[in-house]
């Protein structure tokens, strides 16, 4: 198996708001291999 160009494991991103903490991303894994296209909105 070929090594991915980009690999993200267990990503967590939180934002402080007036109402408390907002979990934007909670435990995401992502791998992108050569020749793949990925879009995230």
Phi, psi and omega in degrees: 000135181284143178293133179294151175289327180221131178223127178235131181233130173057047180285132176232131176224126181233149178234137174278128176235174177297333181269356181128202183273132176252124178273107180277319179223133185223090175080043182270136172247141183209134174228135176236123182262166177305131178089352179273150174242137182224134176232140180225129180241000000 
